[in-house]
Amino acid sequence: MFGIDLFDAALMPSLFVALIAGFLSFLSPCVLPIVPPYLAYMSGISVRELTDEHTGPSRATVPALFFVMGLSTVFLLLGFSASSLGQLFLVYRDLFTQIAGVVVIVMGLHFLGAFRIGFLMREARFEARNRGGSAFGAYALGLAFAFGWTPCIGPILGMIITLAATTDSVARGTGLLAAYAFGLGLPFLLTAIFIGQSMSLMRRIKPWMGVIEKSMGVLLIIVGIALITGAMASFSFWLLENFPALQILG
């Protein structure tokens, strides 16, 4: 439809996985606890002022929007690069997909604590200093955050990049990273808008951090198995056969 071969039923399972992965990344122990300090820094106010229902949301919303734009820029570039590289291996797509599935499963086992992979425990961060209180500073901080390859977000982002590399078009691969960015960025923006309620919710979620991390590992393993066995493609065909109306999306 509209001459753009991007969103169709065959891509929907992968888009759903990318969206959920983004949301789980937001809830991860590496991201959720730093959200209030990040919002306060970007807004140029203290965490205490941030929780004031009269000043917090009005000061934090615009910087949060630019922060999300910054991290989305990096993710879209990663999606474009990964899917472009994937086109070079088009002849060996089946083998490449199976190898990618094994890699994703290994990262899932890392999350579950079966073993620890050294390079996934490192961070590569770019500092954005003296930028607090400006839209440009928030955008720069979003870029820096996206480049930070943290132990929690790295493996699951790597899974989405792997899915992007195995798609049959650059547009679809970029779309997967857009879905991931949406899943990660929207909760961040909503936190800024409803900062008072969000802080209370974060305190309730904190005891469940371990469960969330294990859930991320399970998701990685499921996707890895689906890549190896071809279940992702089979599920896409099942959607098309049983829900013909979905064909209007592509």
Secondary structure, DSSP 4 states (H G I P E B T S, - for coil): -TT-----TTTHHHHHHHHHHHHHHHHSTTTGGGHHHHHHHHHTS-HHHHT-TTTHHHHHHHHHHHHHHHHHHHHHHHHHHHHHHHHHTGGGHHHHHHHHHHHHHHHHHHHHTS---GGGG-------TT-TTSHHHHHHHHHHHHH---TTHHHHHHHHHHHHHTSSSHHHHHHHHHHHHHHHHHHHHHHHHTHHHHHHHHHHHGGGHHHHHHHHHHHHHHHHHHHHHTHHHHHHHHHHHH-GGGGGG-
